[in-house]
Amino acid sequence: MRFGAFDFTLRQLQYLLAVAEAGSFRRAAELCHVSQPSLSAQVAEAERALGVKVFERGRGGVRITPAGAAVLERATLVVVAADDVVATARHGEDPLQGALRLGVIPTIAPYLLPTLDPALRAAFPRLDLRWTEERTATLVEAIETGELDGAVVALEADLGQLESAVLGRDAFFFAAAHTHRLAAAPGALTLAALEQTDVLLLADGHCLGEQALSLCAAHGARDLDFRATSLGTLVQMVAAGAAATLLPAMSLEVENRRGQLAIRPFAEPPHRTIALAWRRGSALEPALREIAAVGVAAVAA
């Protein structure tokens, strides 16, 4: 372990990352609540201390140099580790107090949060929950860079190196207009029934849409050239008779509250796995596991 002095500061590394994120010194200074000359001077000092030109300045803004990209990658790890030190100290006496920044994907948020959020606040009254709703890839990046402490996601998505605790399974149901040929068939459907069935799915980037697309393609369904940005839009299109779709069980009470869709179970239900994920090595892991334990009951409700 090296215990010598460094010629740059943690704050300077934060300034480097802010410039990289903002794409300009002016916007980075606004993000950091400092003057642009002060930020520029600190960035220049950090570049001198590191012996590397991190940014190239030009009329079109700033460009990250190849050497700078490697420095920024490591700087991110350092700043995230520093955040973990602060989190360890902040939560040392009671890990379930103070601010906790959690993300949740759009195909879970409106259906689970009305149950999960009150349950967590009741179980951990000293916890200040701050929710962010985004797609999986955005949440994973935010966790890895320390902007979020964890997120409620589906395990079937690409979560990189994140750790996780399973909250439960969410089965898929067949959904179509009441006039659809499969709407009134007796008993549960087999997945083979999807063959030659027209389906509508969520837009690219929604892990639920990607999982449904893979499932439908494997069983011969015809994917129509339409991508909905939300389950609400998808339901409206399906109810109008455009095609069928697959809906997660947790969404049915909300999305089919008027009974506009015929909902059919599958004999062998496909599903997604709901989980709470966090950064590997996070100081908040014990607290997040306690939160996940409460989440199990919320998913089952």
C-alpha positions as CSV (number, residue, x, y, z in Angstrom):
1,M,0.0,0.0,0.0
2,R,1.4,3.4,-1.0
3,F,1.0,6.2,1.6
4,G,2.8,9.0,-0.2
5,A,1.2,12.3,-1.1
6,F,-0.6,12.9,-4.4
7,D,-0.2,16.0,-6.5
8,F,-3.9,16.1,-7.4
9,T,-7.1,16.2,-5.3
10,L,-10.3,14.3,-5.2
11,R,-12.1,17.5,-6.1
12,Q,-10.0,17.9,-9.2
13,L,-10.9,14.4,-10.3
14,Q,-14.6,15.3,-9.8
15,Y,-14.0,18.4,-12.1
16,L,-12.4,16.2,-14.7
17,L,-15.5,13.9,-14.7
18,A,-17.9,16.8,-14.8
19,V,-16.2,18.2,-17.9
20,A,-16.4,14.8,-19.5
21,E,-20.1,14.4,-18.7
22,A,-21.1,17.9,-19.6
23,G,-19.0,18.2,-22.8
24,S,-18.0,21.8,-22.0
25,F,-16.2,23.7,-19.2
26,R,-19.1,26.2,-18.9
27,R,-21.7,23.5,-18.3
28,A,-19.4,21.6,-16.0
29,A,-18.8,24.7,-13.9
30,E,-22.6,25.0,-13.6
31,L,-22.9,21.4,-12.5
32,C,-20.2,21.9,-9.8
33,H,-21.5,25.3,-8.7
34,V,-18.2,27.0,-9.3
35,S,-17.0,29.7,-11.7
36,Q,-15.7,28.6,-15.0
37,P,-12.2,30.1,-14.5
38,S,-11.8,28.3,-11.2
39,L,-12.9,25.0,-12.7
40,S,-10.6,25.5,-15.8
41,A,-7.7,26.3,-13.5
42,Q,-8.3,23.1,-11.4
43,V,-8.6,20.9,-14.5
44,A,-5.3,22.3,-15.9
45,E,-3.6,21.8,-12.5
46,A,-4.8,18.2,-12.5
47,E,-3.6,17.6,-16.0
48,R,-0.1,19.0,-15.0
49,A,0.0,16.8,-11.9
50,L,-1.0,13.7,-13.9
51,G,1.3,14.5,-16.8
52,V,-1.5,13.8,-19.2
53,K,-3.6,16.0,-21.5
54,V,-7.1,14.8,-20.7
55,F,-9.0,17.2,-22.9
56,E,-8.4,19.0,-26.2
57,R,-10.1,22.3,-26.3
58,G,-11.6,23.7,-29.6
59,R,-14.4,25.8,-31.0
60,G,-16.7,22.7,-31.1
61,G,-16.2,22.1,-27.4
62,V,-13.9,19.6,-25.6
63,R,-12.7,16.3,-26.8
64,I,-11.4,13.5,-24.6
65,T,-8.0,12.3,-25.6
66,P,-7.2,8.6,-25.7
67,A,-4.9,8.9,-22.7
68,G,-7.6,11.1,-21.0
69,A,-10.2,8.3,-21.5
70,A,-8.0,5.9,-19.5
71,V,-7.5,8.5,-16.8
72,L,-11.3,9.2,-16.6
73,E,-12.1,5.5,-16.3
74,R,-9.8,5.2,-13.3
75,A,-11.0,8.6,-11.9
76,T,-14.5,7.3,-11.9
77,L,-13.5,4.3,-9.7
78,V,-11.7,6.6,-7.3
79,V,-14.6,9.0,-6.9
80,V,-17.1,6.1,-6.5
81,A,-14.8,4.5,-3.8
82,A,-14.7,7.9,-2.0
83,D,-18.5,8.0,-2.1
84,D,-18.4,4.5,-0.5
85,V,-16.2,5.8,2.3
86,V,-18.7,8.6,3.0
87,A,-21.6,6.1,2.8
88,T,-19.8,3.8,5.3
89,A,-19.3,6.7,7.7
90,R,-22.8,8.0,7.2
91,H,-24.5,4.7,7.7
92,G,-22.0,3.3,10.2
93,E,-24.2,3.7,13.3
94,D,-27.5,2.9,11.5
95,P,-27.2,1.8,7.9
96,L,-30.9,2.3,7.4
97,Q,-31.0,6.0,7.9
98,G,-30.3,9.0,5.7
99,A,-30.7,9.3,1.9
100,L,-30.8,6.2,-0.2
101,R,-30.9,6.7,-4.0
102,L,-32.8,3.9,-5.8
103,G,-33.7,3.4,-9.4
104,V,-36.6,1.4,-10.9
105,I,-37.4,0.5,-14.5
106,P,-40.6,1.9,-16.1
107,T,-42.2,-1.5,-16.6
108,I,-42.0,-2.0,-12.8
109,A,-42.3,1.5,-11.3
110,P,-46.1,2.2,-11.6
111,Y,-47.1,-1.3,-10.5
112,L,-44.7,-2.0,-7.6
113,L,-43.8,1.3,-6.1
114,P,-47.3,2.1,-4.7
115,T,-46.8,-1.1,-2.5
116,L,-43.1,-1.1,-2.1
117,D,-42.4,2.5,-1.2
118,P,-44.9,2.7,1.7
119,A,-43.7,-0.7,3.0
120,L,-40.1,0.5,3.0
121,R,-41.0,3.8,4.7
122,A,-42.9,1.9,7.4
123,A,-40.1,-0.6,8.0
124,F,-37.3,2.0,7.9
125,P,-38.7,5.3,9.1
126,R,-35.3,7.0,9.3
127,L,-34.6,6.2,5.6
128,D,-35.0,9.0,3.1
129,L,-35.9,7.2,-0.2
130,R,-35.2,9.0,-3.4
131,W,-36.5,7.2,-6.5
132,T,-35.4,7.5,-10.2
133,E,-37.3,5.9,-13.0
134,E,-35.1,5.0,-16.1
135,R,-34.4,2.1,-18.4
136,T,-32.1,-0.6,-17.3
137,A,-28.9,0.5,-19.2
138,T,-29.2,4.0,-17.7
139,L,-29.7,2.6,-14.2
140,V,-26.8,0.2,-14.4
141,E,-24.5,3.0,-15.5
142,A,-25.7,5.3,-12.7
143,I,-25.1,2.6,-10.1
144,E,-21.6,1.9,-11.5
145,T,-20.7,5.6,-11.4
146,G,-22.1,6.1,-7.9
147,E,-25.1,8.3,-8.9
148,L,-27.5,5.6,-7.5
149,D,-27.1,3.2,-4.6
150,G,-29.2,0.5,-6.2
151,A,-32.2,-0.3,-8.5
152,V,-35.2,-2.5,-8.9
153,V,-34.7,-4.3,-12.2
154,A,-35.3,-7.5,-14.1
155,L,-32.5,-10.1,-13.8
156,E,-32.9,-11.2,-17.4
157,A,-31.4,-7.8,-18.6
158,D,-27.7,-7.2,-18.9
159,L,-26.7,-5.9,-15.4
160,G,-22.9,-6.1,-16.0
161,Q,-21.0,-6.8,-12.7
162,L,-23.8,-5.7,-10.3
163,E,-24.8,-7.8,-7.3
164,S,-28.4,-8.5,-6.7
165,A,-31.1,-10.1,-4.4
166,V,-34.2,-11.7,-6.0
167,L,-37.5,-10.1,-4.9
168,G,-39.7,-12.5,-6.9
169,R,-41.0,-13.7,-10.2
170,D,-43.4,-11.9,-12.4
171,A,-45.3,-14.2,-14.9
172,F,-46.2,-13.2,-18.4
173,F,-49.9,-13.4,-19.6
174,F,-51.3,-13.4,-23.1
175,A,-53.3,-10.2,-23.7
176,A,-55.6,-9.4,-26.7
177,A,-58.9,-7.7,-27.6
178,H,-61.9,-9.8,-26.8
179,T,-62.5,-10.4,-30.5
180,H,-59.1,-12.1,-30.9
181,R,-59.1,-15.7,-32.1
182,L,-57.4,-16.8,-28.9
183,A,-59.4,-14.8,-26.5
184,A,-62.1,-17.3,-25.7
185,A,-60.1,-20.6,-26.1
186,P,-60.7,-22.9,-23.2
187,G,-57.9,-23.6,-20.6
188,A,-54.4,-22.2,-20.4
189,L,-52.5,-21.4,-23.6
190,T,-49.4,-23.2,-24.7
191,L,-46.5,-21.1,-26.0
192,A,-47.0,-22.9,-29.3
193,A,-50.3,-21.0,-29.7
194,L,-48.2,-17.9,-30.4
195,E,-47.2,-19.3,-33.8
196,Q,-48.4,-17.0,-36.6
197,T,-49.9,-14.6,-34.0
198,D,-49.3,-10.9,-34.7
199,V,-47.8,-9.3,-31.6
200,L,-47.0,-5.7,-30.5
201,L,-44.1,-5.1,-28.2
202,L,-42.3,-2.3,-26.3
203,A,-39.6,-0.2,-27.9
204,D,-36.0,-1.2,-28.0
205,G,-34.2,-0.5,-24.7
206,H,-37.0,-1.8,-22.6
207,C,-35.7,-5.1,-21.2
208,L,-39.3,-6.4,-20.9
209,G,-39.8,-5.7,-24.7
210,E,-36.5,-7.5,-25.5
211,Q,-37.4,-10.5,-23.4
212,A,-40.9,-10.7,-25.0
213,L,-39.4,-10.3,-28.4
214,S,-37.1,-13.2,-27.8
215,L,-39.9,-15.4,-26.5
216,C,-42.3,-14.6,-29.3
217,A,-39.6,-15.1,-32.0
218,A,-38.8,-18.5,-30.5
219,H,-42.4,-19.6,-30.9
220,G,-43.2,-18.3,-34.3
221,A,-45.1,-15.1,-33.5
222,R,-45.1,-12.3,-36.1
223,D,-43.6,-9.2,-34.7
224,L,-45.4,-6.2,-36.2
225,D,-43.5,-3.0,-37.2
226,F,-44.5,-1.0,-34.2
227,R,-42.8,-0.2,-30.9
228,A,-44.6,1.3,-27.9
229,T,-42.8,3.5,-25.5
230,S,-44.9,2.4,-22.5
231,L,-47.2,-0.4,-21.4
232,G,-50.1,2.0,-21.4
233,T,-49.7,2.8,-25.1
234,L,-49.2,-0.9,-25.9
235,V,-52.4,-1.8,-24.1
236,Q,-54.4,0.8,-26.0
237,M,-53.2,-0.5,-29.3
238,V,-53.9,-4.1,-28.4
239,A,-57.4,-3.2,-27.1
240,A,-58.1,-1.6,-30.4
241,G,-57.6,-4.9,-32.1
242,A,-54.2,-4.2,-33.7
243,A,-52.6,-7.4,-32.4
244,A,-51.8,-9.4,-29.2
245,T,-49.1,-8.9,-26.7
246,L,-47.5,-10.2,-23.5
247,L,-48.1,-8.4,-20.2
248,P,-46.4,-9.0,-16.8
249,A,-48.7,-10.1,-14.0
250,M,-48.0,-7.0,-11.9
251,S,-49.3,-4.7,-14.6
252,L,-52.7,-6.3,-15.1
253,E,-54.6,-4.6,-12.2
254,V,-53.6,-1.2,-13.5
255,E,-53.5,-1.7,-17.3
256,N,-56.6,-3.8,-17.6
257,R,-58.7,-2.1,-14.9
258,R,-61.5,-1.5,-17.3
259,G,-61.5,-5.1,-18.6
260,Q,-60.8,-4.0,-22.1
261,L,-58.5,-6.9,-22.7
262,A,-58.9,-10.6,-22.7
263,I,-56.2,-12.0,-20.4
264,R,-55.1,-15.6,-20.8
265,P,-52.6,-17.5,-18.7
266,F,-49.9,-19.9,-20.2
267,A,-49.8,-23.5,-19.2
268,E,-46.0,-23.1,-18.5
269,P,-45.8,-19.4,-17.7
270,P,-42.7,-17.5,-18.9
271,H,-41.6,-14.9,-16.4
272,R,-39.2,-12.2,-15.5
273,T,-37.2,-12.2,-12.3
274,I,-37.5,-9.0,-10.2
275,A,-34.4,-8.1,-8.2
276,L,-32.8,-5.3,-6.3
277,A,-29.3,-4.7,-7.7
278,W,-26.3,-2.7,-6.4
279,R,-22.6,-2.1,-7.1
280,R,-20.3,-4.9,-6.2
281,G,-18.4,-4.0,-3.0
282,S,-20.9,-1.3,-2.0
283,A,-20.8,-0.3,1.6
284,L,-24.6,-0.3,1.6
285,E,-24.9,-4.0,0.7
286,P,-26.1,-5.1,4.2
287,A,-28.8,-2.3,4.2
288,L,-29.8,-3.1,0.7
289,R,-30.3,-6.8,1.6
290,E,-32.6,-5.8,4.4
291,I,-34.5,-3.6,1.9
292,A,-34.7,-6.5,-0.5
293,A,-36.3,-8.7,2.2
294,V,-39.1,-6.1,2.5
295,G,-39.3,-6.1,-1.3
296,V,-40.0,-9.8,-1.4
297,A,-43.3,-9.3,0.4
298,A,-44.2,-6.3,-1.8
299,V,-43.7,-8.3,-5.0
300,A,-45.8,-11.2,-3.6
301,A,-48.6,-8.8,-2.6
